[in-house]
Amino acid sequence: MKHADLVELIKDGVTERGQRWADLGAGEGAFTLALADLLGPGAHITAVDRDAGALRRLGLEMGERFPDVAVATKVADFTRPLGLSGLDGVLMANSLHFVRDKAPVLESVRGMLQPGGKLVVVEYGSDRGNPWVPHPFTFERWTQMAAQAGFEGTRLLRTIPSRHLGSMYSALSLSPSGRGLG
Ligand SMILES: C[S@@+](CC[C@H](N)C(=O)[O-])C[C@H]1O[C@@H](n2cnc3c(N)ncnc32)[C@H](O)[C@@H]1O
């Protein structure tokens, strides 16, 4: 996919500039670059992946194309504690489908976000996996999983056709704002 298409897919979930986000399962950074484009100068992105080589390439590309966006790369398994907190947003693009039991990861992502923080998920629109995409989930299932994990306001952003598993979608969920408590 072209950079402009990736930007289009997530842009309604990334509407404020200069924020602090993390990209979990960032790989070589195709979506990190889209995120950087949308967040603009002054933003900070922590790109997490267990593949150190992919993150090295991501760092180089980010430095060339978006030098005004700070990027920190972190070689880590996002199913384990990452030590991130107070983030404005988290992006998980085609990475959550590698995890069978998603609830603990979603709980940890919620803990990384400030109240009202955004979780943008990009996923294939199927509940049936294959060896390359082992545990995908439709938007309908995502709505349930996100609610069970305590996220609010889950909504579909975009759906596009995909050669793999028929379609790909983006969705936005919010961490609880804390309003209405007490
Ligand atoms: C299909 S690629 C997607 C990369 C990028 N988000 C994109 O859409 O272009 C999935 C990435 O998730 C990473 N990944 C999968 N499970 C992971 C885990 N538990 N911890 C860290 N990275 C993981 C893989 O190493 C791979 O780079």
The ligand as an ORCA input file, in Angstrom:
! r2SCAN-3c Opt
* xyz 0 1
  C       2.411     -7.798      9.801
  S       3.678     -6.898     10.585
  C       2.958     -5.288     10.650
  C       3.983     -4.211     10.739
  C       3.409     -2.786     10.691
  N       2.559     -2.510     11.829
  C       2.656     -2.568      9.409
  O       1.420     -2.651      9.433
  O       3.301     -2.358      8.394
  C       3.545     -7.431     12.284
  C       4.689     -6.958     13.160
  O       4.344     -7.237     14.516
  C       5.494     -7.702     15.177
  N       5.049     -8.474     16.319
  C       4.176     -9.515     16.342
  N       3.993     -9.962     17.595
  C       4.757     -9.169     18.391
  C       4.998     -9.105     19.790
  N       4.395     -9.963     20.635
  N       5.836     -8.169     20.271
  C       6.437     -7.293     19.438
  N       6.256     -7.293     18.097
  C       5.432     -8.216     17.589
  C       6.247     -8.504     14.127
  O       7.621     -8.616     14.469
  C       6.003     -7.673     12.875
  O       7.014     -6.716     12.679
*
